[in-house]
Amino acid sequence: MRDVLDQVLRWWEQGRRFGLATVVETFRSAPRPPGAAMAVLDGEAAGSVSGGCVEGAVYELAAQVVATGTPVLERYGVSDDDAFAVGLTCGGIIDVFVEPVSRQEYPQLGEVAADVAARRPVAVATIVAGPGRVGARRVVWPDRAAGSLGSARLDDAVDDDVRGMLAQGLTGVRRYGPEGERRLDDLRVFVQSFAPPPRMLVFGAIDFAAAVARIGRFLGYHVVVCDARPVFATAKRFPEADEVVVAWPHDYLSGVEVDERTVICVLTHDPKFDVPLLEVALRTPAAYVGAMGSRRTHEDRLARLREAGLTEDELARLRSPIGLDLGARTPEETAVSIAAELIRLRWGGTGRPLSETSGRIHGEPR
């Protein structure tokens, strides 16, 4: 969608009606991922949903949708044996949702485009199939939403899920019952998130870091592992990390952008690494700064950081010892305790068993 957004916005601002085809779900070796889009208007097309395999068929369908005003979900895909006959030569399957778009049908598009351009998180949830109003759309921001999918209960359920997906930069289909029941029913809602995945910066190339990188990737973070020792900081030792960086931790952190979604995990528990690193980390807007070590190590670390000039307010941001009290011992268990703390802080949970709480299970994000 980002690829065609400029053209889409231009047509929208001109008050024209056009067809927008979006890949909403893929199976097997599909050529384009969910979110890939093609816009069609009066003999002109922008973007691609399949790298050229079924573009002609989608173009014709989009023209029909513009004429009728009725959105359509179409599946393109065949077996490997007869792939060439139909056109999807990779042998995969793609579900493409084609909808008419205009100022009247998509009044929030201008605001969505502005947020995308400014790199502000926003997501668009659209009913693409099932018993609901196909084509109904709801735009969801971290703190508000606009439009409706048909009922308040469905909107509430989708809002909860969309904000979780938006926090992780995820795009895909979610299935509901008519009133938002999470039963994997036939009402399919396509959620397109416009946000880069949050980053997890893991410092210290130790066995615990490998487990933290693994669970960070599982949670949807873009994971970077950094250590000054090249013999330990290798891609082979950290296959789950998106990046492995050899650099002094504080130097690396000083040179990268840190935003309000960034997570910083300091696992070195060595003063020559972690004290200068934490001096930098605690003065960033990072959502989370956690450091591994015993309580004795923590007290020594605090004393060194005070000597370095950090204020009590800055020190109060430090989560140390890192993680929730789960009784974790192994690297994998410790990674789970860190992940649990991240989730609790992101969504405002109590950390208590749900069986001991009451009220809404899914709280509002902090």
C-alpha positions in Angstrom: 0.0 0.0 0.0 2.9 2.4 0.7 4.0 1.9 -2.9 0.8 3.3 -4.3 -0.2 5.7 -1.6 0.9 8.8 -3.5 -1.2 7.9 -6.5 -4.1 6.8 -4.4 -4.1 10.1 -2.5 -3.9 12.1 -5.7 -7.0 10.5 -7.1 -8.8 10.8 -3.8 -8.0 14.5 -3.5 -9.3 15.0 -7.1 -12.6 13.6 -6.0 -12.4 10.6 -8.3 -13.5 7.1 -7.7 -11.1 4.2 -8.3 -10.6 0.6 -7.5 -8.1 -0.6 -4.9 -7.0 -4.2 -4.9 -5.1 -5.5 -1.8 -3.6 -8.9 -1.0 -5.2 -9.8 2.3 -4.0 -13.4 2.7 -1.5 -15.7 1.1 -0.8 -19.4 1.0 2.2 -21.4 -0.1 4.7 -19.6 -2.3 2.7 -16.4 -3.0 4.6 -13.7 -4.9 3.6 -10.7 -2.8 2.9 -10.4 0.9 -0.4 -9.3 2.6 -0.8 -5.5 2.1 0.6 -5.4 -1.4 -1.8 -3.3 -3.4 -2.8 -2.1 -6.9 -4.9 0.9 -7.7 -6.9 1.1 -10.9 -8.6 4.1 -12.7 -9.6 4.7 -16.3 -6.9 2.6 -18.1 -4.2 3.4 -15.5 -2.9 1.1 -12.8 -0.3 1.6 -10.1 1.3 -1.0 -7.9 1.2 -4.8 -8.1 -0.5 -7.7 -6.2 1.3 -10.6 -7.8 4.4 -9.4 -9.6 2.6 -9.6 -12.9 1.0 -13.1 -12.7 -2.7 -12.1 -12.3 -2.5 -8.3 -12.8 -4.7 -8.4 -15.9 -7.5 -10.3 -14.2 -7.3 -8.1 -11.1 -7.5 -5.0 -13.3 -10.7 -6.2 -15.0 -12.2 -7.0 -11.6 -11.3 -3.6 -10.2 -13.0 -1.9 -13.2 -16.2 -3.9 -12.5 -16.0 -3.0 -8.8 -15.7 0.7 -9.6 -18.8 0.4 -11.9 -21.0 -1.5 -9.4 -19.7 -0.1 -6.2 -19.7 -3.6 -4.7 -16.4 -4.8 -3.1 -15.3 -8.4 -4.0 -12.9 -10.9 -2.4 -11.3 -13.0 -5.1 -8.9 -16.0 -4.8 -6.2 -16.6 -7.3 -4.2 -19.8 -7.2 -3.8 -23.2 -8.7 -1.7 -26.3 -8.2 1.9 -26.4 -9.4 0.9 -28.7 -12.3 -1.4 -26.2 -14.1 0.0 -22.9 -12.7 0.9 -21.5 -16.1 -2.6 -22.1 -17.4 -4.1 -19.6 -14.9 -1.2 -17.3 -14.5 0.0 -17.6 -10.9 3.3 -19.3 -11.9 4.6 -19.7 -8.4 1.9 -22.2 -7.6 0.8 -20.2 -4.6 -2.6 -18.8 -3.6 -3.5 -15.2 -2.9 -6.8 -13.7 -1.7 -7.3 -10.2 -3.2 -9.9 -7.8 -1.8 -11.0 -5.2 -4.4 -13.0 -2.2 -3.2 -14.2 1.1 -4.6 -12.5 4.1 -3.0 -13.6 7.8 -3.1 -13.9 10.7 -0.7 -17.4 9.5 0.3 -16.5 5.9 0.7 -13.1 6.4 2.5 -13.3 9.8 4.2 -10.4 9.0 6.5 -7.9 8.3 3.7 -6.3 11.8 3.8 -5.6 11.5 7.6 -4.3 8.0 7.2 -1.9 9.1 4.4 -0.7 12.0 6.5 0.1 9.7 9.4 1.9 7.2 7.1 4.0 10.1 5.7 4.9 11.3 9.2 5.6 7.7 10.4 2.8 7.9 13.0 1.3 4.5 13.8 -2.2 3.9 12.2 -4.0 0.8 11.1 -7.0 0.1 8.9 -9.4 -2.7 9.6 -11.7 -3.8 6.8 -14.4 -6.6 6.6 -13.4 -8.6 3.6 -15.8 -11.6 3.9 -18.4 -13.2 6.1 -21.7 -12.3 7.6 -20.9 -8.7 8.3 -20.9 -5.6 6.1 -18.3 -6.4 3.5 -16.2 -3.3 2.9 -17.0 -1.7 6.2 -13.9 0.0 7.5 -12.5 1.2 10.8 -9.3 3.3 11.2 -7.5 2.6 14.5 -4.9 4.8 16.2 -3.2 3.9 19.5 -5.5 6.3 21.4 -8.7 6.5 19.2 -10.6 5.0 16.3 -13.0 6.2 13.5 -15.6 4.4 11.5 -17.5 1.3 12.4 -17.5 -2.4 11.3 -21.2 -2.7 12.1 -21.6 -3.0 15.9 -20.0 -1.7 19.1 -19.1 -5.1 20.3 -17.3 -6.0 17.1 -15.6 -2.6 17.0 -14.3 -3.2 20.6 -13.0 -6.7 19.9 -11.3 -5.5 16.7 -9.8 -2.4 18.4 -8.1 -4.6 21.0 -6.6 -6.9 18.4 -5.6 -4.1 16.0 -3.8 -2.2 18.7 -1.8 -5.3 19.5 -1.0 -5.8 15.8 -0.1 -2.1 15.4 2.3 -2.2 18.3 4.1 -5.0 16.6 3.8 -3.6 13.0 1.8 -6.7 11.9 -0.6 -6.9 8.9 -3.0 -9.8 8.4 -6.5 -11.3 8.7 -8.3 -11.9 11.9 -11.5 -13.9 12.2 -14.6 -13.2 14.4 -18.2 -14.0 15.0 -20.8 -11.4 14.0 -20.5 -9.6 17.4 -16.7 -9.9 17.8 -16.6 -13.4 19.2 -13.1 -14.8 18.9 -14.0 -18.2 17.6 -12.1 -18.2 14.3 -15.5 -17.7 12.6 -16.3 -16.7 9.0 -16.3 -12.9 9.5 -12.8 -12.0 8.1 -11.3 -8.7 9.0 -8.1 -7.6 7.2 -5.9 -5.4 9.3 -3.2 -3.3 7.6 -0.7 -1.8 10.0 1.3 1.2 9.0 4.1 1.2 11.5 7.6 -0.2 11.4 8.1 -3.1 13.9 9.4 -1.9 17.3 13.1 -2.6 17.9 14.6 -4.7 20.6 18.3 -3.8 21.3 20.0 -6.6 23.2 23.5 -5.8 24.6 25.8 -8.7 25.5 26.4 -11.7 23.3 25.8 -14.3 25.9 23.6 -17.4 26.0 20.8 -15.4 27.6 20.9 -13.0 24.7 20.2 -15.8 22.2 17.0 -16.7 24.2 15.9 -13.1 24.5 16.5 -12.5 20.8 14.4 -15.6 20.0 11.4 -14.5 22.1 11.8 -10.9 20.9 11.5 -12.0 17.3 8.5 -14.2 18.3 6.8 -11.1 19.8 7.3 -9.1 16.6 10.3 -7.0 17.4 13.2 -6.2 15.0 16.0 -7.6 17.1 19.5 -6.2 17.2 22.3 -8.0 19.2 25.3 -5.8 20.0 28.6 -6.7 21.7 32.2 -5.3 21.4 33.7 -8.8 21.1 33.7 -10.1 17.5 34.4 -13.7 18.6 31.0 -13.7 20.3 28.9 -11.3 18.3 28.3 -13.5 15.2 25.2 -14.2 13.1 25.9 -17.9 13.6 25.5 -17.6 17.4 22.3 -15.5 17.0 20.3 -16.8 14.1 17.1 -15.3 15.4 18.5 -11.7 15.5 17.7 -9.4 12.5 21.1 -7.7 13.0 24.3 -8.6 14.9 26.6 -5.6 15.5 30.2 -5.6 16.7 30.7 -2.3 18.5 31.1 -0.8 22.0 27.5 -0.8 23.3 27.4 2.8 24.4 28.9 4.0 21.1 26.4 2.0 19.1 23.4 3.2 21.1 24.6 6.8 20.8 24.4 6.6 17.0 21.0 4.9 16.5 17.5 6.3 16.7 15.6 5.3 19.8 11.9 6.0 20.0 9.1 5.4 22.5 8.6 1.8 21.3 12.2 0.7 21.5 13.1 -1.9 24.1 16.7 -2.0 25.5 17.9 -5.1 27.3 21.4 -4.9 28.9 22.6 -8.4 29.6 26.4 -7.7 30.0 26.4 -7.3 33.9 30.0 -6.0 33.5 30.5 -2.4 34.7 32.9 -1.4 31.9 30.1 -2.2 29.4 26.8 -1.6 31.2 27.5 1.6 33.1 28.4 3.8 30.1 25.7 2.1 28.1 23.0 2.8 30.7 24.2 6.4 30.9 23.0 6.7 27.3 20.0 4.3 27.5 18.3 6.0 30.5 18.4 9.4 28.7 16.6 8.1 25.6 12.8 7.9 25.2 12.9 4.1 25.1 9.8 2.3 26.3 11.9 -0.1 28.4 15.4 -0.2 29.8 16.2 -3.4 31.7 19.5 -4.7 33.0 20.5 -8.2 34.1 22.4 -8.9 37.4 22.0 -9.8 41.0 20.7 -7.3 43.6 24.3 -6.7 44.7 25.2 -5.9 41.1 22.2 -3.6 40.8 23.2 -1.6 43.9 26.7 -1.3 42.7 25.4 -0.2 39.3 23.2 2.4 40.8 26.1 3.9 42.8 28.2 4.1 39.7 25.4 5.7 37.7 24.8 8.3 40.4 28.6 9.1 40.3 28.2 9.5 36.5 25.6 12.2 37.1 22.3 10.5 36.5 19.3 11.8 38.4 16.9 9.8 40.5 14.2 10.2 38.0 16.4 8.8 35.3 17.5 5.9 37.5 13.8 5.2 38.3 13.4 4.1 34.7 15.8 1.2 35.1 14.2 -2.2 35.4 16.8 -4.2 37.3 17.0 -7.0 38.0 15.4 -7.5 34.7 12.1 -9.4 34.2 9.1 -10.5 36.3 9.5 -12.7 39.3 8.6 -16.1 37.7 11.3 -18.1 39.4 13.2 -18.3 36.1 16.6 -20.0 36.0 17.5 -21.1 32.5 18.2 -18.6 29.6 14.8 -19.6 28.0 12.9 -19.1 31.3 14.6 -15.8 31.9 13.7 -14.7 28.3 10.0 -15.5 29.1 10.2 -13.4 32.3 11.6 -10.5 30.3 8.9 -10.9 27.7 6.2 -11.0 30.4 7.5 -7.7 31.9 7.5 -6.1 28.4 3.9 -7.2 27.8 2.8 -6.1 31.2 4.3 -2.6 30.7 2.9 -2.2 27.2 -0.7 -3.0 28.1 -0.9 -2.0 31.7 -1.4 -5.5 33.1 -1.0 -6.4 36.8 1.2 -9.5 36.4 -1.3 -11.4 38.5 -3.1 -14.6 37.5 -6.2 -13.7 35.5 -8.2 -16.1 37.8 -7.5 -13.6 40.6 -8.7 -10.5 38.7 -12.0 -9.2 37.4 -13.2 -6.8 34.8 -11.8 -6.4 31.2 -9.1 -8.9 30.3 -7.7 -6.6 27.6 -6.8 -3.2 29.2 -6.1 0.0 27.4 -2.4 0.6 26.3 -0.4 2.9 28.5 
